[in-house]
Amino acid sequence: MANTVAAPSSSSKSFTAISSKTMAVKSPCIDLCAFDGKTGFCTGCLRTREEARGWRKMTDHRRHQILNEKSRRQAKLDRDAARPTRED
């Protein structure tokens, strides 16, 4: 038997049951939403805004692709942070 969770539907007064089977790949969100202006990545979960917004509608395959990019994205953020800024 699948676990279900009540989630707000498009109507603010009703809820829709969501089966846990529909999202086998859990969101990497850690509730620290701050997007890097240079890369566009969230500094908490390392997704783009579009990826975070569309997570629930993505296939598990696409979710895995995004999660597999995490170390590359973290390295990019680290490199960008380590670069000295030029003052004109």
N, C-alpha and C positions, 0 to 999 in steps of 0.2 A: 504494500500500500504506500503510495507516494505521500510525502509530507506536503502540506500546503501552507501558504502564508497569505494573509490578507494584505493587499496593496491597494493604494488609492487608484481609482479608475479615472477616466477623463472627467467624470462628474465629481465634484468635490464632496458630495454627500454619500457616495456609494463606494464600495470596495469590491475588488475582483480577486478571486482565489487564484494564486499562482502556484503551480506544481513545482516542487524542487527539481523534478526531472527536466523541466524546461531550461534550467540553467545549471548544467553539469559543471561548467567552469565558473567558479566564483569570481566576483569582481575583486580586483586588487586594491580598491579604494580603502584608504586608511583615515578618511575624513580630515584630510589636510590638503584642501584644494587651493593651491596657489600655482598659477601657470607662469613658467619662465617666458619672458617676453622675446627672447632670442630664439629658443628652440620650439616653443609652443607646448612643451611637456609639463604636466603637473609635477611639481616637486615631491608630491606624496606617492603617487602611484605610477608616474612616468607614462601616462597616456596623454594624448592630445584631447582638446575639448570635444572634438567630433567623436573620438573613440569612447570617451566617458559618456557622452550623451547617447550614443547608439549602442552601448554595451548589451542591453537587454534584447535588442533585435538582431544581434550578430549570431552567426553560427558558432558552434563550439570550435570549429577549425580556425575561424578568424580570431576568436578570443585567444586560442593557444598561440597563434602567430604574434599577437600583440604582447603576450606574456613572455614569449621567447626573445623579444627585442629589448626586454628590460635592462639587461646588463650593458648592451650597446648604448642605449639611451642614457643610462647612468654615467657611463664613461664620457659621453659627449657633454653632459652637464658638468662633470668634474673638470674636463679639459677647458671648457668655456670659463669656468670659475677661476681656474689657475692662470689663465692668460692675463697679462697686465693690460690695463686699459690705457689707451693713448689719450693724452690730453693735448688738445690743439691750441 
